[in-house]
């Protein structure tokens, strides 16, 4: 989410984690409060970001951290 008065720190963290773990990232940046609210309603979430990997819904930044800890460090 990148509103004129706010850039989502959780979105930035998720982006960093994904790039750090060599994922190709397709971002959908939400630029208005209306876009944020429509996104949250569509995906039935209370917060952003929402991470999907290969079509699988991972969740927010916390869930992404857990996912990466469980999957990427096993190699």
N, CA, C, O and CB atoms as a CASP TS submission, in Angstrom:
PFRMAT TS
TARGET T0000
AUTHOR 0000-0000-0000
METHOD Language model
MODEL 1
PARENT N/A
ATOM      1  N   UNK     1       0.852  -1.165   0.000  1.00  0.00           N
ATOM      2  CA  UNK     1       0.000   0.000   0.000  1.00  0.00           C
ATOM      3  C   UNK     1       0.898   1.227   0.000  1.00  0.00           C
ATOM      4  O   UNK     1       1.807   1.343   0.821  1.00  0.00           O
ATOM      5  CB  UNK     1      -0.969  -0.002   1.219  1.00  0.00           C
ATOM      6  N   UNK     2       0.642   2.122  -0.907  1.00  0.00           N
ATOM      7  CA  UNK     2       1.425   3.346  -0.996  1.00  0.00           C
ATOM      8  C   UNK     2       0.467   4.522  -1.159  1.00  0.00           C
ATOM      9  O   UNK     2       0.185   4.966  -2.272  1.00  0.00           O
ATOM     10  CB  UNK     2       2.443   3.281  -2.180  1.00  0.00           C
ATOM     11  N   UNK     3      -0.019   5.008  -0.042  1.00  0.00           N
ATOM     12  CA  UNK     3      -0.900   6.168  -0.053  1.00  0.00           C
ATOM     13  C   UNK     3      -0.036   7.417   0.022  1.00  0.00           C
ATOM     14  O   UNK     3       1.133   7.329   0.400  1.00  0.00           O
ATOM     15  CB  UNK     3      -1.928   6.119   1.125  1.00  0.00           C
ATOM     16  N   UNK     4      -0.578   8.573  -0.326  1.00  0.00           N
ATOM     17  CA  UNK     4       0.228   9.791  -0.293  1.00  0.00           C
ATOM     18  C   UNK     4       0.882  10.063   1.068  1.00  0.00           C
ATOM     19  O   UNK     4       1.969  10.638   1.133  1.00  0.00           O
ATOM     20  CB  UNK     4      -0.628  10.962  -0.673  1.00  0.00           C
ATOM     21  N   UNK     5       0.225   9.654   2.140  1.00  0.00           N
ATOM     22  CA  UNK     5       0.765   9.942   3.470  1.00  0.00           C
ATOM     23  C   UNK     5       1.243   8.687   4.212  1.00  0.00           C
ATOM     24  O   UNK     5       1.530   8.746   5.408  1.00  0.00           O
ATOM     25  CB  UNK     5      -0.284  10.647   4.299  1.00  0.00           C
ATOM     26  N   UNK     6       1.331   7.535   3.496  1.00  0.00           N
ATOM     27  CA  UNK     6       1.698   6.300   4.189  1.00  0.00           C
ATOM     28  C   UNK     6       2.187   5.236   3.207  1.00  0.00           C
ATOM     29  O   UNK     6       1.536   4.961   2.200  1.00  0.00           O
ATOM     30  CB  UNK     6       0.505   5.766   4.989  1.00  0.00           C
ATOM     31  N   UNK     7       3.327   4.651   3.510  1.00  0.00           N
ATOM     32  CA  UNK     7       3.802   3.476   2.782  1.00  0.00           C
ATOM     33  C   UNK     7       3.825   2.340   3.789  1.00  0.00           C
ATOM     34  O   UNK     7       4.413   2.470   4.863  1.00  0.00           O
ATOM     35  CB  UNK     7       5.232   3.712   2.123  1.00  0.00           C
ATOM     36  N   UNK     8       3.191   1.232   3.452  1.00  0.00           N
ATOM     37  CA  UNK     8       3.015   0.117   4.375  1.00  0.00           C
ATOM     38  C   UNK     8       4.354  -0.550   4.712  1.00  0.00           C
ATOM     39  O   UNK     8       4.989  -1.132   3.833  1.00  0.00           O
ATOM     40  CB  UNK     8       2.052  -0.910   3.780  1.00  0.00           C
ATOM     41  N   UNK     9       4.784  -0.471   5.968  1.00  0.00           N
ATOM     42  CA  UNK     9       6.047  -1.113   6.336  1.00  0.00           C
ATOM     43  C   UNK     9       5.979  -2.637   6.233  1.00  0.00           C
ATOM     44  O   UNK     9       6.995  -3.287   5.986  1.00  0.00           O
ATOM     45  CB  UNK     9       6.436  -0.714   7.747  1.00  0.00           C
ATOM     46  N   UNK    10       4.801  -3.201   6.419  1.00  0.00           N
ATOM     47  CA  UNK    10       4.653  -4.649   6.310  1.00  0.00           C
ATOM     48  C   UNK    10       4.771  -5.094   4.849  1.00  0.00           C
ATOM     49  O   UNK    10       5.330  -6.152   4.559  1.00  0.00           O
ATOM     50  CB  UNK    10       3.299  -5.097   6.900  1.00  0.00           C
ATOM     51  N   UNK    11       4.249  -4.288   3.948  1.00  0.00           N
ATOM     52  CA  UNK    11       4.397  -4.574   2.527  1.00  0.00           C
ATOM     53  C   UNK    11       5.856  -4.509   2.101  1.00  0.00           C
ATOM     54  O   UNK    11       6.325  -5.354   1.339  1.00  0.00           O
ATOM     55  CB  UNK    11       3.568  -3.599   1.703  1.00  0.00           C
ATOM     56  N   UNK    12       6.570  -3.504   2.596  1.00  0.00           N
ATOM     57  CA  UNK    12       7.994  -3.388   2.290  1.00  0.00           C
ATOM     58  C   UNK    12       8.770  -4.573   2.842  1.00  0.00           C
ATOM     59  O   UNK    12       9.670  -5.087   2.177  1.00  0.00           O
ATOM     60  CB  UNK    12       8.558  -2.085   2.854  1.00  0.00           C
ATOM     61  N   UNK    13       8.434  -5.011   4.047  1.00  0.00           N
ATOM     62  CA  UNK    13       9.096  -6.167   4.662  1.00  0.00           C
ATOM     63  C   UNK    13       8.816  -7.436   3.854  1.00  0.00           C
ATOM     64  O   UNK    13       9.728  -8.220   3.593  1.00  0.00           O
ATOM     65  CB  UNK    13       8.625  -6.349   6.125  1.00  0.00           C
ATOM     66  N   UNK    14       7.571  -7.636   3.464  1.00  0.00           N
ATOM     67  CA  UNK    14       7.216  -8.812   2.672  1.00  0.00           C
ATOM     68  C   UNK    14       7.965  -8.804   1.339  1.00  0.00           C
ATOM     69  O   UNK    14       8.485  -9.837   0.918  1.00  0.00           O
ATOM     70  CB  UNK    14       5.691  -8.864   2.432  1.00  0.00           C
ATOM     71  N   UNK    15       8.024  -7.655   0.675  1.00  0.00           N
ATOM     72  CA  UNK    15       8.739  -7.538  -0.587  1.00  0.00           C
ATOM     73  C   UNK    15      10.209  -7.893  -0.400  1.00  0.00           C
ATOM     74  O   UNK    15      10.774  -8.648  -1.190  1.00  0.00           O
ATOM     75  CB  UNK    15       8.599  -6.121  -1.156  1.00  0.00           C
ATOM     76  N   UNK    16      10.822  -7.354   0.638  1.00  0.00           N
ATOM     77  CA  UNK    16      12.227  -7.636   0.930  1.00  0.00           C
ATOM     78  C   UNK    16      12.449  -9.134   1.164  1.00  0.00           C
ATOM     79  O   UNK    16      13.388  -9.717   0.621  1.00  0.00           O
ATOM     80  CB  UNK    16      12.688  -6.832   2.160  1.00  0.00           C
ATOM     81  N   UNK    17      11.588  -9.749   1.967  1.00  0.00           N
ATOM     82  CA  UNK    17      11.731 -11.179   2.256  1.00  0.00           C
ATOM     83  C   UNK    17      11.611 -12.021   0.992  1.00  0.00           C
ATOM     84  O   UNK    17      12.382 -12.959   0.790  1.00  0.00           O
ATOM     85  CB  UNK    17      10.682 -11.621   3.273  1.00  0.00           C
ATOM     86  N   UNK    18      10.653 -11.689   0.150  1.00  0.00           N
ATOM     87  CA  UNK    18      10.461 -12.441  -1.083  1.00  0.00           C
ATOM     88  C   UNK    18      11.663 -12.288  -2.011  1.00  0.00           C
ATOM     89  O   UNK    18      12.159 -13.276  -2.552  1.00  0.00           O
ATOM     90  CB  UNK    18       9.185 -11.982  -1.791  1.00  0.00           C
ATOM     91  N   UNK    19      12.128 -11.065  -2.196  1.00  0.00           N
ATOM     92  CA  UNK    19      13.280 -10.835  -3.060  1.00  0.00           C
ATOM     93  C   UNK    19      14.538 -11.480  -2.492  1.00  0.00           C
ATOM     94  O   UNK    19      15.346 -12.036  -3.236  1.00  0.00           O
ATOM     95  CB  UNK    19      13.503  -9.340  -3.256  1.00  0.00           C
ATOM     96  N   UNK    20      14.701 -11.407  -1.179  1.00  0.00           N
ATOM     97  CA  UNK    20      15.854 -11.999  -0.510  1.00  0.00           C
ATOM     98  C   UNK    20      15.895 -13.514  -0.712  1.00  0.00           C
ATOM     99  O   UNK    20      16.967 -14.119  -0.716  1.00  0.00           O
ATOM    100  CB  UNK    20      15.826 -11.667   0.983  1.00  0.00           C
ATOM    101  N   UNK    21      14.727 -14.115  -0.878  1.00  0.00           N
ATOM    102  CA  UNK    21      14.624 -15.558  -1.077  1.00  0.00           C
ATOM    103  C   UNK    21      14.400 -15.929  -2.545  1.00  0.00           C
ATOM    104  O   UNK    21      13.909 -17.014  -2.854  1.00  0.00           O
ATOM    105  CB  UNK    21      13.495 -16.116  -0.231  1.00  0.00           C
ATOM    106  N   UNK    22      14.766 -15.017  -3.434  1.00  0.00           N
ATOM    107  CA  UNK    22      14.770 -15.240  -4.891  1.00  0.00           C
ATOM    108  C   UNK    22      13.413 -15.545  -5.507  1.00  0.00           C
ATOM    109  O   UNK    22      13.333 -16.283  -6.488  1.00  0.00           O
ATOM    110  CB  UNK    22      15.685 -16.355  -5.208  1.00  0.00           C
ATOM    111  N   UNK    23      12.348 -14.989  -4.947  1.00  0.00           N
ATOM    112  CA  UNK    23      11.031 -15.114  -5.563  1.00  0.00           C
ATOM    113  C   UNK    23      10.860 -13.998  -6.586  1.00  0.00           C
ATOM    114  O   UNK    23      11.282 -12.866  -6.349  1.00  0.00           O
ATOM    115  CB  UNK    23       9.899 -15.065  -4.491  1.00  0.00           C
ATOM    116  N   UNK    24      10.246 -14.312  -7.718  1.00  0.00           N
ATOM    117  CA  UNK    24       9.839 -13.283  -8.664  1.00  0.00           C
ATOM    118  C   UNK    24       8.572 -12.663  -8.099  1.00  0.00           C
ATOM    119  O   UNK    24       7.629 -13.376  -7.756  1.00  0.00           O
ATOM    120  CB  UNK    24       9.612 -13.866 -10.121  1.00  0.00           C
ATOM    121  N   UNK    25       8.545 -11.356  -8.001  1.00  0.00           N
ATOM    122  CA  UNK    25       7.438 -10.673  -7.339  1.00  0.00           C
ATOM    123  C   UNK    25       6.626  -9.865  -8.343  1.00  0.00           C
ATOM    124  O   UNK    25       7.171  -9.072  -9.111  1.00  0.00           O
ATOM    125  CB  UNK    25       7.960  -9.761  -6.222  1.00  0.00           C
ATOM    126  N   UNK    26       5.326 -10.078  -8.323  1.00  0.00           N
ATOM    127  CA  UNK    26       4.389  -9.255  -9.079  1.00  0.00           C
ATOM    128  C   UNK    26       3.595  -8.471  -8.041  1.00  0.00           C
ATOM    129  O   UNK    26       2.735  -9.026  -7.357  1.00  0.00           O
ATOM    130  CB  UNK    26       3.442 -10.128 -10.021  1.00  0.00           C
ATOM    131  N   UNK    27       3.885  -7.197  -7.929  1.00  0.00           N
ATOM    132  CA  UNK    27       3.227  -6.376  -6.918  1.00  0.00           C
ATOM    133  C   UNK    27       1.913  -5.793  -7.448  1.00  0.00           C
ATOM    134  O   UNK    27       1.782  -5.470  -8.629  1.00  0.00           O
ATOM    135  CB  UNK    27       4.161  -5.247  -6.463  1.00  0.00           C
ATOM    136  N   UNK    28       0.969  -5.674  -6.556  1.00  0.00           N
ATOM    137  CA  UNK    28      -0.265  -4.951  -6.835  1.00  0.00           C
ATOM    138  C   UNK    28      -0.321  -3.835  -5.794  1.00  0.00           C
ATOM    139  O   UNK    28      -0.789  -4.039  -4.674  1.00  0.00           O
ATOM    140  CB  UNK    28      -1.556  -5.902  -6.776  1.00  0.00           C
ATOM    141  N   UNK    29       0.156  -2.670  -6.173  1.00  0.00           N
ATOM    142  CA  UNK    29       0.252  -1.563  -5.230  1.00  0.00           C
ATOM    143  C   UNK    29      -1.098  -0.865  -5.119  1.00  0.00           C
ATOM    144  O   UNK    29      -1.698  -0.473  -6.120  1.00  0.00           O
ATOM    145  CB  UNK    29       1.347  -0.562  -5.664  1.00  0.00           C
ATOM    146  N   UNK    30      -1.561  -0.720  -3.889  1.00  0.00           N
ATOM    147  CA  UNK    30      -2.829  -0.044  -3.603  1.00  0.00           C
ATOM    148  C   UNK    30      -2.515   1.417  -3.316  1.00  0.00           C
ATOM    149  O   UNK    30      -1.757   1.720  -2.394  1.00  0.00           O
ATOM    150  CB  UNK    30      -3.588  -0.715  -2.391  1.00  0.00           C
ATOM    151  N   UNK    31      -3.091   2.328  -4.100  1.00  0.00           N
ATOM    152  CA  UNK    31      -2.703   3.737  -4.015  1.00  0.00           C
ATOM    153  C   UNK    31      -3.759   4.666  -3.405  1.00  0.00           C
ATOM    154  O   UNK    31      -3.482   5.836  -3.140  1.00  0.00           O
ATOM    155  CB  UNK    31      -2.367   4.225  -5.373  1.00  0.00           C
ATOM    156  N   UNK    32      -4.951   4.147  -3.188  1.00  0.00           N
ATOM    157  CA  UNK    32      -5.986   4.983  -2.571  1.00  0.00           C
ATOM    158  C   UNK    32      -6.663   4.181  -1.462  1.00  0.00           C
ATOM    159  O   UNK    32      -6.617   2.951  -1.447  1.00  0.00           O
ATOM    160  CB  UNK    32      -7.035   5.466  -3.634  1.00  0.00           C
ATOM    161  N   UNK    33      -7.275   4.882  -0.561  1.00  0.00           N
ATOM    162  CA  UNK    33      -7.998   4.212   0.524  1.00  0.00           C
ATOM    163  C   UNK    33      -9.112   3.342  -0.054  1.00  0.00           C
ATOM    164  O   UNK    33      -9.384   2.261   0.468  1.00  0.00           O
ATOM    165  CB  UNK    33      -8.582   5.249   1.522  1.00  0.00           C
ATOM    166  N   UNK    34      -9.763   3.805  -1.134  1.00  0.00           N
ATOM    167  CA  UNK    34     -10.822   3.020  -1.768  1.00  0.00           C
ATOM    168  C   UNK    34     -10.266   1.709  -2.326  1.00  0.00           C
ATOM    169  O   UNK    34     -10.907   0.666  -2.195  1.00  0.00           O
ATOM    170  CB  UNK    34     -11.496   3.832  -2.889  1.00  0.00           C
ATOM    171  N   UNK    35      -9.078   1.749  -2.950  1.00  0.00           N
ATOM    172  CA  UNK    35      -8.450   0.532  -3.454  1.00  0.00           C
ATOM    173  C   UNK    35      -8.121  -0.422  -2.307  1.00  0.00           C
ATOM    174  O   UNK    35      -8.300  -1.634  -2.428  1.00  0.00           O
ATOM    175  CB  UNK    35      -7.178   0.874  -4.245  1.00  0.00           C
ATOM    176  N   UNK    36      -7.644   0.128  -1.209  1.00  0.00           N
ATOM    177  CA  UNK    36      -7.311  -0.693  -0.040  1.00  0.00           C
ATOM    178  C   UNK    36      -8.568  -1.387   0.472  1.00  0.00           C
ATOM    179  O   UNK    36      -8.563  -2.595   0.707  1.00  0.00           O
ATOM    180  CB  UNK    36      -6.672   0.172   1.084  1.00  0.00           C
ATOM    181  N   UNK    37      -9.631  -0.632   0.641  1.00  0.00           N
ATOM    182  CA  UNK    37     -10.867  -1.205   1.174  1.00  0.00           C
ATOM    183  C   UNK    37     -11.468  -2.236   0.218  1.00  0.00           C
ATOM    184  O   UNK    37     -11.983  -3.260   0.667  1.00  0.00           O
ATOM    185  CB  UNK    37     -11.884  -0.097   1.450  1.00  0.00           C
ATOM    186  N   UNK    38     -11.411  -1.986  -1.084  1.00  0.00           N
ATOM    187  CA  UNK    38     -11.925  -2.947  -2.061  1.00  0.00           C
ATOM    188  C   UNK    38     -11.088  -4.227  -2.038  1.00  0.00           C
ATOM    189  O   UNK    38     -11.636  -5.326  -2.115  1.00  0.00           O
ATOM    190  CB  UNK    38     -11.927  -2.331  -3.480  1.00  0.00           C
ATOM    191  N   UNK    39      -9.779  -4.090  -1.933  1.00  0.00           N
ATOM    192  CA  UNK    39      -8.887  -5.252  -1.862  1.00  0.00           C
ATOM    193  C   UNK    39      -9.185  -6.089  -0.625  1.00  0.00           C
ATOM    194  O   UNK    39      -9.292  -7.312  -0.706  1.00  0.00           O
ATOM    195  CB  UNK    39      -7.417  -4.805  -1.854  1.00  0.00           C
ATOM    196  N   UNK    40      -9.316  -5.428   0.510  1.00  0.00           N
ATOM    197  CA  UNK    40      -9.595  -6.141   1.759  1.00  0.00           C
ATOM    198  C   UNK    40     -10.938  -6.867   1.690  1.00  0.00           C
ATOM    199  O   UNK    40     -11.061  -7.987   2.185  1.00  0.00           O
ATOM    200  CB  UNK    40      -9.583  -5.166   2.947  1.00  0.00           C
ATOM    201  N   UNK    41     -11.931  -6.247   1.090  1.00  0.00           N
ATOM    202  CA  UNK    41     -13.242  -6.887   0.952  1.00  0.00           C
ATOM    203  C   UNK    41     -13.168  -8.071  -0.005  1.00  0.00           C
ATOM    204  O   UNK    41     -13.726  -9.131   0.278  1.00  0.00           O
ATOM    205  CB  UNK    41     -14.288  -5.875   0.460  1.00  0.00           C
ATOM    206  N   UNK    42     -12.490  -7.901  -1.124  1.00  0.00           N
ATOM    207  CA  UNK    42     -12.375  -8.975  -2.116  1.00  0.00           C
ATOM    208  C   UNK    42     -11.708 -10.213  -1.534  1.00  0.00           C
ATOM    209  O   UNK    42     -12.157 -11.334  -1.770  1.00  0.00           O
ATOM    210  CB  UNK    42     -11.591  -8.491  -3.329  1.00  0.00           C
ATOM    211  N   UNK    43     -10.639 -10.012  -0.776  1.00  0.00           N
ATOM    212  CA  UNK    43      -9.858 -11.128  -0.245  1.00  0.00           C
ATOM    213  C   UNK    43     -10.254 -11.513   1.172  1.00  0.00           C
ATOM    214  O   UNK    43      -9.682 -12.446   1.735  1.00  0.00           O
ATOM    215  CB  UNK    43      -8.399 -10.787  -0.277  1.00  0.00           C
ATOM    216  N   UNK    44     -11.216 -10.819   1.757  1.00  0.00           N
ATOM    217  CA  UNK    44     -11.681 -11.082   3.114  1.00  0.00           C
ATOM    218  C   UNK    44     -10.525 -11.043   4.121  1.00  0.00           C
ATOM    219  O   UNK    44     -10.318 -11.977   4.895  1.00  0.00           O
ATOM    220  CB  UNK    44     -12.385 -12.442   3.174  1.00  0.00           C
ATOM    221  N   UNK    45      -9.782  -9.934   4.085  1.00  0.00           N
ATOM    222  CA  UNK    45      -8.674  -9.716   5.021  1.00  0.00           C
ATOM    223  C   UNK    45      -8.890  -8.386   5.729  1.00  0.00           C
ATOM    224  O   UNK    45      -9.582  -7.500   5.228  1.00  0.00           O
ATOM    225  CB  UNK    45      -7.292  -9.736   4.284  1.00  0.00           C
ATOM    226  N   UNK    46      -8.288  -8.268   6.898  1.00  0.00           N
ATOM    227  CA  UNK    46      -8.407  -7.026   7.657  1.00  0.00           C
ATOM    228  C   UNK    46      -7.209  -6.113   7.452  1.00  0.00           C
ATOM    229  O   UNK    46      -7.290  -4.910   7.701  1.00  0.00           O
ATOM    230  CB  UNK    46      -8.569  -7.331   9.129  1.00  0.00           C
ATOM    231  N   UNK    47      -6.092  -6.686   6.997  1.00  0.00           N
ATOM    232  CA  UNK    47      -4.877  -5.901   6.816  1.00  0.00           C
ATOM    233  C   UNK    47      -4.203  -6.278   5.498  1.00  0.00           C
ATOM    234  O   UNK    47      -4.539  -7.284   4.872  1.00  0.00           O
ATOM    235  CB  UNK    47      -3.909  -6.114   8.002  1.00  0.00           C
ATOM    236  N   UNK    48      -3.262  -5.459   5.102  1.00  0.00           N
ATOM    237  CA  UNK    48      -2.411  -5.755   3.953  1.00  0.00           C
ATOM    238  C   UNK    48      -0.983  -5.834   4.468  1.00  0.00           C
ATOM    239  O   UNK    48      -0.684  -5.261   5.516  1.00  0.00           O
ATOM    240  CB  UNK    48      -2.557  -4.668   2.816  1.00  0.00           C
ATOM    241  N   UNK    49      -0.100  -6.518   3.773  1.00  0.00           N
ATOM    242  CA  UNK    49      -0.237  -7.143   2.472  1.00  0.00           C
ATOM    243  C   UNK    49      -0.855  -8.533   2.576  1.00  0.00           C
ATOM    244  O   UNK    49      -1.038  -9.082   3.662  1.00  0.00           O
ATOM    245  CB  UNK    49       1.111  -7.223   1.792  1.00  0.00           C
ATOM    246  N   UNK    50      -1.163  -9.071   1.425  1.00  0.00           N
ATOM    247  CA  UNK    50      -1.585 -10.459   1.301  1.00  0.00           C
ATOM    248  C   UNK    50      -0.640 -11.097   0.299  1.00  0.00           C
ATOM    249  O   UNK    50      -0.577 -10.668  -0.853  1.00  0.00           O
ATOM    250  CB  UNK    50      -3.101 -10.587   0.852  1.00  0.00           C
ATOM    251  N   UNK    51       0.090 -12.110   0.718  1.00  0.00           N
ATOM    252  CA  UNK    51       1.076 -12.767  -0.136  1.00  0.00           C
ATOM    253  C   UNK    51       0.489 -14.060  -0.692  1.00  0.00           C
ATOM    254  O   UNK    51      -0.058 -14.883   0.043  1.00  0.00           O
ATOM    255  CB  UNK    51       2.384 -13.053   0.647  1.00  0.00           C
ATOM    256  N   UNK    52       0.614 -14.217  -2.003  1.00  0.00           N
ATOM    257  CA  UNK    52       0.247 -15.452  -2.694  1.00  0.00           C
ATOM    258  C   UNK    52       1.512 -15.972  -3.381  1.00  0.00           C
ATOM    259  O   UNK    52       2.230 -15.211  -4.029  1.00  0.00           O
ATOM    260  CB  UNK    52      -0.930 -15.215  -3.738  1.00  0.00           C
ATOM    261  N   UNK    53       1.776 -17.255  -3.237  1.00  0.00           N
ATOM    262  CA  UNK    53       2.922 -17.865  -3.904  1.00  0.00           C
ATOM    263  C   UNK    53       2.396 -19.018  -4.751  1.00  0.00           C
ATOM    264  O   UNK    53       1.793 -19.964  -4.245  1.00  0.00           O
ATOM    265  CB  UNK    53       4.005 -18.358  -2.867  1.00  0.00           C
ATOM    266  N   UNK    54       2.642 -18.909  -6.060  1.00  0.00           N
ATOM    267  CA  UNK    54       2.153 -19.908  -7.013  1.00  0.00           C
ATOM    268  C   UNK    54       0.651 -20.157  -6.850  1.00  0.00           C
ATOM    269  O   UNK    54       0.182 -21.289  -6.966  1.00  0.00           O
ATOM    270  CB  UNK    54       2.921 -21.221  -6.840  1.00  0.00           C
ATOM    271  N   UNK    55      -0.088 -19.085  -6.581  1.00  0.00           N
ATOM    272  CA  UNK    55      -1.530 -19.184  -6.429  1.00  0.00           C
ATOM    273  C   UNK    55      -2.009 -19.610  -5.059  1.00  0.00           C
ATOM    274  O   UNK    55      -3.209 -19.589  -4.784  1.00  0.00           O
ATOM    275  CB  UNK    55      -2.049 -20.118  -7.413  1.00  0.00           C
ATOM    276  N   UNK    56      -1.078 -19.998  -4.191  1.00  0.00           N
ATOM    277  CA  UNK    56      -1.441 -20.400  -2.828  1.00  0.00           C
ATOM    278  C   UNK    56      -1.412 -19.187  -1.907  1.00  0.00           C
ATOM    279  O   UNK    56      -0.450 -18.419  -1.890  1.00  0.00           O
ATOM    280  CB  UNK    56      -0.483 -21.501  -2.301  1.00  0.00           C
ATOM    281  N   UNK    57      -2.468 -19.035  -1.157  1.00  0.00           N
ATOM    282  CA  UNK    57      -2.581 -17.907  -0.230  1.00  0.00           C
ATOM    283  C   UNK    57      -1.723 -18.181   1.003  1.00  0.00           C
ATOM    284  O   UNK    57      -2.002 -19.099   1.774  1.00  0.00           O
ATOM    285  CB  UNK    57      -4.067 -17.663   0.175  1.00  0.00           C
ATOM    286  N   UNK    58      -0.679 -17.375   1.179  1.00  0.00           N
ATOM    287  CA  UNK    58       0.234 -17.521   2.317  1.00  0.00           C
ATOM    288  C   UNK    58      -0.269 -16.703   3.500  1.00  0.00           C
ATOM    289  O   UNK    58      -0.310 -17.200   4.625  1.00  0.00           O
ATOM    290  CB  UNK    58       1.668 -17.083   1.932  1.00  0.00           C
ATOM    291  N   UNK    59      -0.646 -15.472   3.257  1.00  0.00           N
ATOM    292  CA  UNK    59      -1.133 -14.587   4.309  1.00  0.00           C
ATOM    293  C   UNK    59      -0.346 -13.294   4.316  1.00  0.00           C
ATOM    294  O   UNK    59       0.165 -12.858   3.284  1.00  0.00           O
ATOM    295  CB  UNK    59      -1.045 -15.267   5.676  1.00  0.00           C
ATOM    296  N   UNK    60      -0.253 -12.686   5.484  1.00  0.00           N
ATOM    297  CA  UNK    60       0.469 -11.433   5.633  1.00  0.00           C
ATOM    298  C   UNK    60       1.940 -11.655   5.889  1.00  0.00           C
ATOM    299  O   UNK    60       2.463 -12.751   5.684  1.00  0.00           O
ATOM    300  CB  UNK    60      -0.122 -10.621   6.748  1.00  0.00           C
ATOM    301  N   UNK    61       2.600 -10.614   6.336  1.00  0.00           N
ATOM    302  CA  UNK    61       4.050 -10.660   6.549  1.00  0.00           C
ATOM    303  C   UNK    61       4.431 -11.710   7.581  1.00  0.00           C
ATOM    304  O   UNK    61       5.398 -12.445   7.380  1.00  0.00           O
ATOM    305  CB  UNK    61       4.564  -9.296   6.988  1.00  0.00           C
ATOM    306  N   UNK    62       3.695 -11.794   8.676  1.00  0.00           N
ATOM    307  CA  UNK    62       4.010 -12.777   9.721  1.00  0.00           C
ATOM    308  C   UNK    62       3.916 -14.201   9.170  1.00  0.00           C
ATOM    309  O   UNK    62       4.797 -15.026   9.410  1.00  0.00           O
ATOM    310  CB  UNK    62       3.058 -12.609  10.928  1.00  0.00           C
ATOM    311  N   UNK    63       2.853 -14.479   8.438  1.00  0.00           N
ATOM    312  CA  UNK    63       2.674 -15.811   7.851  1.00  0.00           C
ATOM    313  C   UNK    63       3.742 -16.091   6.803  1.00  0.00           C
ATOM    314  O   UNK    63       4.200 -17.226   6.666  1.00  0.00           O
ATOM    315  CB  UNK    63       1.277 -15.941   7.227  1.00  0.00           C
ATOM    316  N   UNK    64       4.140 -15.055   6.060  1.00  0.00           N
ATOM    317  CA  UNK    64       5.220 -15.212   5.088  1.00  0.00           C
ATOM    318  C   UNK    64       6.520 -15.591   5.785  1.00  0.00           C
ATOM    319  O   UNK    64       7.236 -16.480   5.324  1.00  0.00           O
ATOM    320  CB  UNK    64       5.409 -13.921   4.279  1.00  0.00           C
ATOM    321  N   UNK    65       6.828 -14.924   6.893  1.00  0.00           N
ATOM    322  CA  UNK    65       8.040 -15.258   7.653  1.00  0.00           C
ATOM    323  C   UNK    65       8.008 -16.717   8.096  1.00  0.00           C
ATOM    324  O   UNK    65       9.020 -17.412   8.006  1.00  0.00           O
ATOM    325  CB  UNK    65       8.186 -14.333   8.882  1.00  0.00           C
ATOM    326  N   UNK    66       6.863 -17.187   8.570  1.00  0.00           N
ATOM    327  CA  UNK    66       6.735 -18.586   8.990  1.00  0.00           C
ATOM    328  C   UNK    66       6.904 -19.524   7.797  1.00  0.00           C
ATOM    329  O   UNK    66       7.613 -20.526   7.889  1.00  0.00           O
ATOM    330  CB  UNK    66       5.368 -18.827   9.666  1.00  0.00           C
ATOM    331  N   UNK    67       6.263 -19.202   6.691  1.00  0.00           N
ATOM    332  CA  UNK    67       6.359 -20.009   5.481  1.00  0.00           C
ATOM    333  C   UNK    67       7.811 -20.136   5.037  1.00  0.00           C
ATOM    334  O   UNK    67       8.281 -21.235   4.744  1.00  0.00           O
ATOM    335  CB  UNK    67       5.509 -19.400   4.357  1.00  0.00           C
ATOM    336  N   UNK    68       8.516 -19.021   4.989  1.00  0.00           N
ATOM    337  CA  UNK    68       9.904 -19.041   4.541  1.00  0.00           C
ATOM    338  C   UNK    68      10.786 -19.826   5.505  1.00  0.00           C
ATOM    339  O   UNK    68      11.685 -20.549   5.075  1.00  0.00           O
ATOM    340  CB  UNK    68      10.431 -17.618   4.390  1.00  0.00           C
ATOM    341  N   UNK    69      10.538 -19.691   6.792  1.00  0.00           N
ATOM    342  CA  UNK    69      11.316 -20.435   7.783  1.00  0.00           C
ATOM    343  C   UNK    69      11.117 -21.932   7.624  1.00  0.00           C
ATOM    344  O   UNK    69      12.050 -22.713   7.814  1.00  0.00           O
ATOM    345  CB  UNK    69      10.932 -20.006   9.195  1.00  0.00           C
ATOM    346  N   UNK    70       9.894 -22.334   7.274  1.00  0.00           N
ATOM    347  CA  UNK    70       9.576 -23.754   7.140  1.00  0.00           C
ATOM    348  C   UNK    70       9.998 -24.349   5.798  1.00  0.00           C
ATOM    349  O   UNK    70      10.314 -25.536   5.722  1.00  0.00           O
ATOM    350  CB  UNK    70       8.104 -23.957   7.331  1.00  0.00           C
ATOM    351  N   UNK    71      10.006 -23.547   4.750  1.00  0.00           N
ATOM    352  CA  UNK    71      10.254 -24.100   3.424  1.00  0.00           C
ATOM    353  C   UNK    71      11.618 -23.761   2.847  1.00  0.00           C
ATOM    354  O   UNK    71      12.268 -24.625   2.259  1.00  0.00           O
ATOM    355  CB  UNK    71       9.210 -23.627   2.493  1.00  0.00           C
ATOM    356  N   UNK    72      12.059 -22.536   3.000  1.00  0.00           N
ATOM    357  CA  UNK    72      13.292 -22.106   2.324  1.00  0.00           C
ATOM    358  C   UNK    72      14.553 -22.536   3.060  1.00  0.00           C
ATOM    359  O   UNK    72      15.612 -22.636   2.442  1.00  0.00           O
ATOM    360  CB  UNK    72      13.297 -20.604   2.168  1.00  0.00           C
ATOM    361  N   UNK    73      14.471 -22.786   4.325  1.00  0.00           N
ATOM    362  CA  UNK    73      15.666 -23.141   5.072  1.00  0.00           C
ATOM    363  C   UNK    73      15.863 -24.649   5.182  1.00  0.00           C
ATOM    364  O   UNK    73      16.769 -25.113   5.873  1.00  0.00           O
ATOM    365  CB  UNK    73      15.605 -22.537   6.447  1.00  0.00           C
ATOM    366  N   UNK    74      15.015 -25.409   4.500  1.00  0.00           N
ATOM    367  CA  UNK    74      15.147 -26.866   4.534  1.00  0.00           C
ATOM    368  C   UNK    74      16.114 -27.351   3.468  1.00  0.00           C
ATOM    369  O   UNK    74      16.515 -28.515   3.491  1.00  0.00           O
ATOM    370  CB  UNK    74      13.786 -27.532   4.348  1.00  0.00           C
ATOM    371  N   UNK    75      16.494 -26.496   2.542  1.00  0.00           N
ATOM    372  CA  UNK    75      17.359 -26.905   1.423  1.00  0.00           C
ATOM    373  C   UNK    75      18.801 -26.996   1.863  1.00  0.00           C
ATOM    374  O   UNK    75      19.672 -27.325   1.058  1.00  0.00           O
ATOM    375  CB  UNK    75      17.234 -25.925   0.252  1.00  0.00           C
TER
END
